[in-house]
Structures are given as structure tokens and as C-alpha cells.
Amino acid sequence: MTDTIDTDSDAQTYQDAHLEAASYAAPDAFQWQYEASDATVPRNVGRRAFMAGVGAAAVASVAGTAAAQSGGGQLNFGYDLVHDPWITADVTVETHEPDFDQFNYIADDESVQSLPGATLADREDDTTPHNPVRIRGDLIDIDDYRRFPAELTTTNADGDDVDASALDSEFWTTDASGSTGSISVTEEDDALNIAATGQAAGDVVTASFTDFTIDDGEQRRVLQLVADVNTLAADAVVTVKVVDAASNTVSAVIDASADGAADSTIATTQGSGIIYQQQLGELTGGENLDTIEEVVVEVTEADADVTLHGLNLESASRWQFGQREQTNTDDELVTKTVYEQTGWFGITSLETLYDSDRMSNAVLEQVKYDAAFRVSELPSDYVEYTFEDSGRSDFDRRMRFVYNYEFPTAYALDITLNTWYDEVVFQYPGDRYMAMEIATGLDEQVTLEEARDDESTISWTSRTSTYTSASEGDEIELSGTPTSDAVLALQGDVLYRSGEENEATAVAAMGPTGRAGGGILSTLSGKIGAILSAVGLAGVANYIWGS
């Protein structure tokens, strides 16, 4: 029987990139400004030719001013001492097309948009199953749900032959002669509804479909159903029968009294998105099937209402609904293909659903994500920062920054924020954090200039003591009640050393160990990058060199 479950990052570009100053090249000569560069350079420019041009520009620029870079895509968020706060969230997207990326949604102007900053939630630990994407069988629209029987056609209003399906009500016949009640077979969108009403004890009604023949490999065929059990009155039993030419029958039931673990049990209670797939030869009497000619849905004893979203008998394989992590009997974490579930269930990613040939064209009517909105994934203009002299000898540099969160609204998108977190990144927090403050309920994003303006009307709430009283690596809570209907902002005033600044602005330069930052090559690339930044070419250098 079916199981019941309760419950990219954007490619970096250098268009409109804000420039980053090489503060250590000539610290006293620099004044911080914000400018934009639209320059593009083809990747096939050689390093030697590139550096020849840059060398002259750098000499001319070092004695002048440098442009300050701003942008979530430009800070080196792979460096341990750069803050990358996140907000946990539940995101629901209506309509996910096969060619959509994760977190794509249809905006109110019908354009396809990506959700800024959204990533799948982090896993809890290495031993707990992590299935952050949730789907439901009845909210999946695929041709394969309606493909049985493959050769069935009907005539449309123009008199043309068109493909038909067992989910078309015109092909079903009903019999209520054994009941004081009645039975109806109707179409609901692309689904088939079968409803028995007015029944009493001992009553029997049936709906039958006979427009097909399966005369080979009968035992290998799979009874595939995706159903909603809308009503199941006390004592009601719904039986789905597969009948051959000699009246041999196999059955699967919806019955509150049935054994929920039995192969022949579809469901024992009302529910939506019930996925049932069972090989006919494994059901009682299946070995006797020879030339299958009929499907019968029988309702006995009381009222029941069932909607079929998918029905297939011709396939010898099962629908695959993605990959799901779970623990085995040894409490080991394993990943398995989903074949049967009830209601909403989690999978590791949508890619694992679309990897199946029979699901490759699936349109999902609704997808739920366990999400996190991270600053490192935000568009560049949501973030501004600057480094300046601190006037101190121990920590000679001072980083001022503001991070903004702004969430889109659309009919096809629902965002529920849960908790806003950050991580303490310094070994001795009390020596580093001058100020850390949050603002909520804002109408628009906050610029760095506004954040530093003592006369600003923005209401900031201090979280400095939350940082300074914690330890390195601690996750701290900035807000337990953030909402997506307004802009949120975090501003910081944090002390750094010059070398740390170089790492923080190295645009994720990779050292010999493969980690972000570290090693002599990282230090060298940071210095070169800073000079390039001073002339507005840091992004271009990274593009050419593949950083």
C-alpha cells in the first residue's frame, strides 16, 4: 500500500558590477565612490595582452581614487570571515514547467522569474533524511496519466479523430441495479470522478471500462492509479477490479478495514494524491490472467467519491516520482526512488523527478520548497559595503555594510518566512563587532549612505550584544518573526585586518587546497585583483581567468 508522509544559484555576471578599491595599494589616496561598469571583454583575450593594457591603467590610477564595489556577487562569501546571514522559509510555487529552474515562478505579467536569494534549506545533519522539495501525485500533469489505452480515439466537434483516454467519461458504463442509490461518472478537468450516493448496507454499484485489450504479458503489467479519495463513508468499500476474458479477476481496495500494508490495499482513509502501483501478477489471482478486457470500479455498502487523475494498465514499469532520502533498518541514510506515496511527500530535488522518461514533460501544479534566503545568493544591488581605515593598530580596517532582503509578490507565489539567522565568524567576537543592527517593515531597500546617516528615520534594532556574547561558529537568531511583505535590512560595522580585507574581497579566489582563500596564490591574486579593481577591471580579470 502507499506510504503516507506528513509532511541555482544565479550565474555571476559583470554587467553593471560595482568596483572594488585596492585599499592597500595606496590607502591614503583612495576615496570611496560608487560607480558602474558596462564593459565586456571576450574570454579569448590573452593574459599578456590584458595585463599590458592593465599595467598602464593601474599606474595612472593608483595615485587617484578607487571605486568601491558593492554586490552580493562580489564579496567573497566563501571566506570564513564574511557574513552570509540567511532566513529559513516555506516557499510554494504554483505551476512549475519542465524547463523551469528551481524556484522559478510565473509573475503576474506572465513572465518567468527567479526568486532572488532562494536556495534549498541546509540539511539538518549527516544522518537525518533531507528532502526539501515537496510534491503531490494529483498535482502532477503528465501525458502518461492519460495514455491508457494507447490506441483509443474519439471524435471531436469537427468530426476529427483525436486521442482519447480511460479518464474520458464517455467510455464508461454504470450499473446501479443492485443499489437503492446511484452512481455517476463525470470529468473534472483532466480527471475522472466516480461517485456513489444514497447507498445502504448490502448495496452495490459499478462503473466499467472495456475499450481495450491486453493479450500478452498480462502478469507483468502494472495497475497504476493516482487518486483522491474525497468521500469514504463508514463501511464503504471501493474495489478496483481488473478482469480478463474468462472473468478471472484481481482486485485492489479502498477500505477502512483493510490491512494498510497489503499489496492489494490502495488506501484505508480519505486523502489526496494517493499513488498506487502494483504488478498484476503479484496480486491474488494474477497468475491466471489471460487477455485483460475490463476495468471495474465497484462501490459497496455505503457512499464513496473517488477522483482518478491517472490510470494505466498497459505499462510493465512504474512511474518514478523522484529520489527520496530515508533511513534503513540499520539507521543508515539511503536514497530510494519514490513509487508510492499519499499526500505531500519530499524528494531530494526536482531534477530527480524529471530524470525519469515518463516524467520528463511533467507540469507541476504546485511545488513546496523548504528554503533559505541567503545573502550570497542575492542580486548584487541588494548589498553595499566599504572598507576604511579604523584608526587602530590591532585591526586597521573597518568594514561598513548593509544587506537587504526584498521579496517579490505574485499570485503564483507564496513565501512564509520563519527565522532570520547569522553565524558568528570571529574567534573573539567582542573585539570585532562595533555594531550589528537590523531593520524590519521597510518600504524600500536601504543604501549604505542611509544606514550610516545619524539623522535617518530608519528604526534600527541593535543585535550587537547577540554577536559579542556568542562564540565563533554559533548560529544566532536575528529575528523570529520576519515577514516577506516588507524589506528587511542588516547593517554592520566590523573590524578587520588588512590581510583579511584582501581575502574578503578576493571574489572567491581559490588557493592550492581548493578552498576559498588561503595560500600564496590566493594572496597574490588578491593583490593583483585589488589593483585591477582600482581600474574597474576586477570582474573582467575573473571572467578571463575563470575565477
N, C-alpha and C positions, 0 to 999 in steps of 0.2 A: 504494500500500500504506500501511498505517498507520504513523504515526510512533511511535518509542519514546522515552520520556522517563525518565531515571533519577530521576531524582528529579523597640456603639455607645456610642460612649461613652454611659454612663448619663446620663439626663436629670437635671439638678440640681434638687433639691427643698430646701425649707427646713423640713421637718419635723425635729424634734429637732436643729436646727442649733445648733452651739456658737457663742457670741457672741464678737465681736472687739472689744477695747478700743481707744478712741481715745486712744492714749498721749500724743499731742502736745497734746491739748486741755487737759489738766491733769495733767502727768506725775507730779507728786508726790502726787496724790490717789488714784492708782489702785493697787489690789491685785489680783493676778490670781487668778481663780477659774474653775471650770468648771461651767457650768450648761446647762440645755436649755430650748428654747422650742418649744412645740407650736402657737403661734399661727398662724392662717392669715388672710389678708386677700384679698378678691376683687380682681381686676385692675381693676374699674371704679371703684375709689376714686380720686377726683381728686387730683392732686398738691397742690393748695392745701389741700384738706381734710386730706390726710395730713400735710402739713408743719405745719398748725396744731396738730394733736394732738401731733406730734413735738416741736415747739418747746417746749411747756410741759414735756414729759417730759425733754427734753435739759437744760433749765435746772436742773431738780431733780436730774438725775443727775450732772452734771459735777463737782459738789463731792463726790460719793460714790465708790463703787467701780465698776469696769467688769468685765464678764465676758470671759474670754479665749476666743476662738474656737479650736476645733480641728476639722480636717477637710480631707481631700484635696480636697473640692469647694469649699473656701472660700479657701484660699491662691490667689493669682493666679499660676498656673503659666504663664501667657502672658508673664509678666515675666521679662526676661533674667537677673535675679539671684536667682531662686527655683530651687532644685534640684529636678529631676524625674528621679531615677535610674530605671533600667529593667533588667529581666532578660530576656535572649533565651531563647526556649523553643520546643520542639516540642509541640504540643497535638493529641491525637487524640480526637475525639468520636464515640462510637457512636450512630447514629440521629439524623439531622437532618431534622425535619419541615418542610414548605413554609412554615409560619407562624412558624418559629423565627427569632430574631435570630442574628446572628453570635455564635459562642461559647456559645450556649445548649446545655444538655445535660440529660439526664434523670437526676435524682438517685435515690438508692436507695429513697426513699419515693415514687418515680414522679412527683414534681413536676418542673416545668421550671424550671431555674435558670440564671442568667447567671454567667459566670466572672469574678470580681472582678479588675479591673485589666487584663484582657486586651485587647490591640489587635493588629492585624496588624503584622508586623515592618516596620520602615522599609526603604525601598528603598536599595540599595547606593549608587547614583549615578544621574545622569540618562541614562546611556547603557546601563545593564545592565537586561535584562528583569526585571520584578518580578511574580512570580506566586505570592503567598504562600499561596494556598488550593489544596490538592491533593485530587483525587477520582479515582475509578476507574470505568470504564464498567460492570463487572459488579456493582458495589456501589451501583448506582442502581436504584431500584424505581419504574417508571412504568407506567401502564396501556398506553402506546403500545408498549412492548416486546412485549405480548401481544395487540395489537389485530388482528393479521392471522390469518385473513381476517375482515373486518368483519361478515359475515353468518353466520359459523359458530356453531352452537349444539350443545349436548349435553343430556342428561337427567340430572338429579341423582338422589339416592337417594329423593327424594319423588315422582319422576316429573315434575318441573317442568323446562321448558326454561330453560337458563341459557347465558350467553355462553361460548364455547369459543375455543381458540387453536391455532395451529400448534405451540405448545410443549406441547400435551397429547399424551402418547404414544399414546393410543387411536386417533389418526387416522393413524398411521404404519404402513407395511408394510415388512417386511425381506426380503432375498433373500441367502442365503449359499450358493447353489448353485454359485457359481464359486470357492469357497474351501474349504480344509481347516479353516478356523477358523469363527468365529461372529460375529454382530453383535447387539447389544442396543440397544433404545431405551427409556429409562426417565425418570421425572420426578424431579427433585431440587428440592424446594421449588417455586418458580415457574419453574424452568429445565428444559431438555430435555437429557438426556445420551445421546450416541451413542457406543458403544464397540465396536471391532473387536478380537478377541483370537484368538490361535492361528494367525495368518496366516503364510504363507510367500511366497517370491518368486513372482510371477505370479497370486496370489490376488486376488479382487475380491469385496467385499460392498457392498450398498447398503441405504439406508433411504429411503423415498419418501413424500411427502405430496401428495395430489391433491384435497383437498376445497376447491377454489376455482377460479375462472375470472377472468382479466383479459383483456377483449376490446376494450379501447380504450386508446390512449396507451401502448402497451407499451414503446416506446423511451424514454419519459420516466420510467418507473418506476425506482425505486432499490432495488437489493439492499442491504438493511440488516441487519447482523449485529453482535451483541455476544457475544463468545465467550471461553471459556477453553480453551486447548489444554493438556489435562492430561498427555497422553502423545503423543509423536510418535517412534516408533521409527525407527532408521536405515532409509532407503529408503522409509518410508511416505509416501504421498501422499493427502491428503484433498481431494476435489473437490466443490464445491457447484455443482450444475447447475440452471439454470432452463430448462424445456423447454416448447415450445408444442405446439399440436395437430398440427402437421406434423412433430414431432420435431426442429425447429430448436432449437439449444441454445447458451446462453452459459455460461461457467464461470469460477469463481474458485477458487484453490487454496491449500492449506496444504502447503508443500513446502520442505524444507530446501535443495533445489537450485534453487528458483525465483529469479527476479530480484526482489529486495525492493522495487524502485522501480516495478515494473509495476502497471498498474491492476488486473490480474487476480490479484494476489497478496494474500491475506488475511494470511498470516504465514509466516515461514520457521523458526520455532522454537516451543518451548513457551512459554506465557505466560498471564497472566490479564488480563481486561479489554481484550481486543482489539476495537477498534471499526473496522468496515469498512463503507463506504457508497459504492456505485458505481452510476452511472446505467447501465441495461442497454444503452441504445443506444450507449454508449461502449466496450462490451466487444466482442471479436471475435465476429462473427455476430449482434450485437444488432440490426442494421438489418433482419434477416429475421424477427424475432419477430412472431408473429401469433396472438393468443389463447393466452395462457400458461395452462397447466393443471397443471404439476407442478414440484415441487422435489425434487431427488435429492441425497443426501449419499453419496458413493462413497468407500470406503477401499480402497486397493490396496497390494500388495507387502509390507506389514508391519502391525503393530498401531498403532492410534491411538485416542485417547479425547478427545472434544470435548464441551463443555457449552455450549449455546446459551441465553443469558439474554435475548436479543432477536432477533426475526426478523420482517422486514416486506418485502413486495414491492409493496404497493398504493400507497404514497405516491410522489409526484413530488418531494418535498423531503426534505432530510436532517435528522436530529436535530442540534441545536446544543448543544454541551457547554460553553457559556460563552465568554468572551473571554480571549485569551492574548497577552501581550506577547512579541515576538520581534524580532530584527534582520533587516533585508532585505539584499540583496546589496550595498547601499551602506553597510552598518553603521548604518543609521538605525533608530530604535526605532519599531515599528509594532504595532498591536493588531489581531488577527485572530480570527475565530470558529473554534472547535475543532470539526472534523468527524470526524477520525480520529486515534486515539492507541492506544498499547499500554501497559498498566500504569498506575501512578500518573502523573498529569500535573497541572501547575499552571495555575491560572487567576487572573485579577486579583481576583475576588470572587465570592461565591455569587450575588449579585444578577444577574450576567451570565448565569448558568445559568438562573435562574428567569424571566428576561425572555423566554425562548422559550416560546411557547404549548404546545408539545409536552412541555416540561419543567416546566411551572408547578406540577404536582402531584407532583413527584419527591420521594421519600423516600430520603435518602442513608443507606446502612447504615454508612458511615464517612466522616469528613472529617478531613483533616490540615491543621493551620494552622502556618505559620511565624509565631510570635507574639512579642510583647514585653509584659511586665507592667510598666506604668508607674504610678508613684505618683499622678500626676494623674488616673488613671482608677480609683483605689481608692475604696472606700466611705469616707465621712468619718471614721468612727471608727477607721480604721487609722492615722490621722495626728494627732499633737498638736504644738502649737508655742506659744511665747510670746515676746514681746519684753520686754526690760527694760533699764534703764539700764546702760551698760557702765562708767561711771566714767571714761571717756576723752573727750577733746575732739575727736580726729580722727574716730573712729567712735563716736558717742554712744549707739548702740543695740546690743543684743546679742540675737540670736535663738537660742533653745534649741528643738530639735525632735527628734522621734522618728518615723520612718516604719516601719511594719510591713508585712510581706508574709505572708499566710496563704493556703494553697491548699486548696480542698475536695478530698475524695476521693469517688469514686463508681465503680461497676462500669463505667459507660458513659463514663468519662473517664480519659485518661492524660496526665500532664504530665511532661515531661522538661525540666528547667532546664539552660541551657547556661552563660551568663556574665552576671555582675552588673556593670553599668556605671553610671557617673555622668559628668557633664561639669563641668569647672572653669568657673565662671561669672564669676570676677573677674579683672581685669587684673593685679593684683598679689596672687596667692594667699597669699603669705607674710604679708601684712598683715591677712588676713581670717579665716583658719581657726584658731580656738583649739583645736578638737578635732573629729575626724570618726572615728567608731568603728562597727564592725559586730559583730553577734552572730548566730550561726547555731545550728541544732539546738535551738531554744527550744520549750517545750511550749505557751506561750501568748504573746499579744501583750504588748509592754512599754509601760507608761504612761510619760508624761514624768516623773512623780514617781519612778518606779522607776529610770529612766535616769539621773536626777540624784543618786540615793541612793548615797553612797560606800560604804555597808555592804551594798549589794545583792549577791546571789550570782551575778548575771549575769556571764558571762565576755565581756568586750568586747575586740575586736582593733582596735588603732589603725590607721587609714588616713590620719592627718593628714599625714604626710610625702608620701604619694602625691599629695595635693591640692597641698600647698605647693611641691613640686618640679616641678609641671607648669605649663603655660601656659594662659592663657584660651582656652577653646574645645576644649581637649584632652579626648578621651574616655579615662577612666581605668577600670581594672579593679578592682572591689572584691572579687570572688571568682570564681574559675574553676570552682568545684565546688559551687554552691548546689544544694540538693535541695528538692523540693516536699513532703516528708513531715514538715517541721518549719517553725516560724515563723522568719523572718529579720527582722532589725531594723537600721536605720541611725540613729544618733543624731549630732546635730551641735551645735556651739557656734560661731556665726559672727557676725562684727561687721558692722554696717550703719550707715548714716547715717539720720537721721530721715526724710528725703525718700524714701529707698529703702524704708524700712519702709512708708510710705504706699502706695507702688506695689505692694509685695509683698502687701499686704492689701487691695487695691482691688477684689478679686473680678473681675479681668479687665476693668476699665473700659477703654473704647475711646477713644483720642484722635482728633483730627481726621484723622490719617493712616490710621486704620483698624487700626493696630497696637495690641496690648495695651499700655496705659500710654502716657505721653508727652503733651505738650501741656497747655495751660492748663485745658481742660475736664477732663482726667484728674486734674490736681492738685485742682481744685475738687471733683470728685465724690469724690476720696479723702478730703478733709477732711469733706465732708458725710457720707460713708459712715462715717467714724470716729465722728462724733457719733451717728449712727443706731446704730452698733454698740454704743456705750456704753449705749443704752437697749434693746438687744435687737431692733432693727428693721432691721438691715442687709439681711438676706435678703428681708424684705418689700419694702423700697425697691427692691431689684434686680428683684424679681418684677413690681412695678407699672411700673417704668421700662423694663423689658425688657433689663436689663444681662446 
